């Protein structure tokens, strides 16, 4: 595997982890859980994961997004 592939894998894994952890923290602050929050929790996970992926792509130079 090339270093670019490894950086892309790291970017993907870290962005999903940031999405789940960020959503968990938000739900803790709100005093609710994934089951009670419903489908909105999935939307929040995806949104936070995409935001984290954009920044990780920039800092790790994973070249997932075009210039």
ABEGO torsion letter per residue (X at the ends): XBAAAAAAAAAAAAAAAAAAAAAAAAAAAAGBBAAAAEAAAAAAAAAAAAAAAAAAAAAAGAGABBX
